[in-house]
Structure formats: C-alpha cells, structure tokens
Amino acid sequence: MTKWFHSGRRRDLCALLYDAGELRAQSLKNRLESHYDERVDPGSFYATLRSLVESGFLDRRTEGIADVYALSEAGERALLAHYEWLSGLVDGPTPRERPNLKD
C-alpha cells in the first residue's frame, strides 16, 4: 500500500467519492463530518484534498465557483486494493478460530 493511504481520512474521502462518483468539496466535507459525527477542520480537510490531487489519486475540476472532486483511476485502484486486503482480513477466520501461532 502506498504511503498516501496510511491516513484514514484519505481512505474515507476516497470511499465517499467511489460511492458518489463526484462531489463538490462542501458536500464531500459534509458527508465526511456526518460519517465521523464531528466537525472536520476546514484547513486540514482542504489540505488533504490538495494532497490527494497532487498525488494523482483525485481529479479536481471547477464548476462555477465550486471545486468538484472525483476519484482518479489510480485512486480507484488503490481503494479497491485496500478493500480486497481488508475484506480478506474481515472475511477470514476470527482470532478465536485461528491456530495460536507465535511470530
């Protein structure tokens, strides 16, 4: 997994965009705040979006005065790879069902 994906917020933003297709920045922020059930600092939110765009994981376009974001192909590949990894862990045997192995 690439370093950009270590942040839960980055993963969550990408997941929201995967689900929605594309969103204006404010709508994306509102959905993230709803998911977290708390306010997200605007400065850090927009810095995260800028970082994802600069890294090539999000596409940004301007619509009137609003920025609209969508997951890029690279972002979708990274999100789906993470989903596959996480699904393998969640769908696999529970800790109680696994043999007790030492590292």
N, C-alpha and C positions, 0 to 999 in steps of 0.2 A: 504494500500500500504506500502510496506516495505521501510525503510529509504533509502536504496541504490538507489531507483528510484526517489528520490527528485531532482536529477540533470538532467537537460535537456540533457546534453551531454551524460550521461549514457543511457537515453532513446533513444536518436538518434543513438548511436552506436549499441544498441540492435536492433533497427528498421532496420538499414542498413544491419546487419547480418541476420536478419529474411528474408529480401528480397534476399540477395545474397547467403545464405547458409553458406558459409565460405569465408574469405578473408585474405590475407596476411596483416600484420599490416600496411605497407606503403599504400597499396590500400585502406584500411579502412580509414586511415588518409586523403588520397586524396579525397575520397568521402565525408567525413565529411567537409573538407575545401571547397569543391565545393558547398555543401548544405548551409554552413554558408557564403559563398562568402568572406572568410577571412582566413588568416593563423592561424593554431592552434599550440600553443606552444608544441614542441615535449615532453618536460619533463612532462607537465601536461597530455598530451594525453596518454603516456605510463603509468603514474601513475593511470589514470582512467582505462585503460585495466587491469593492475595488480590488482586493487581493485575489479573489476568485476570477474576476475578469482578466486581470493582468497575468494570471497563471494559465489562462485558456480554458477554465472549467465552466465559465458562464459567458454568455453573449449578452451585450447591452446595446439597446437602441433607444433613440429618443422619440417620444410620441407627444407632440405639443411641448409642454414644459416638464413632462414626467419621463423618467428613465424606466424602461421596461426590460426585464431580465428573463433569460431562458437558459436552460441547461445546454451546454455545447455537447458535441459528440464525445469529446474527451471527458467531460463531466459525467455524462451518462454512463460511459464505460467504467469509470471509477466507482460511481454509485452502485452499479449493478455488480461489480466485482466485490464490493463491500457487502452488499446484500447476500450474495452467494456464500461468502465466508461466514457471515452472521447466521444465516439460515442453517448452515451445516452444524454450527455450534448449538443452536436452539433446537433443531430437529433431531439431533443426535441423542445418545443416551444421557440421562441425567447424571449428576455426580454420584448419586447413590447406586446407579446401575453400572457404572464403570468399575473395572477392577482397580484395586488400590495399588497404583504404580508409583514408585519413587522416581524422582527426576534423575 
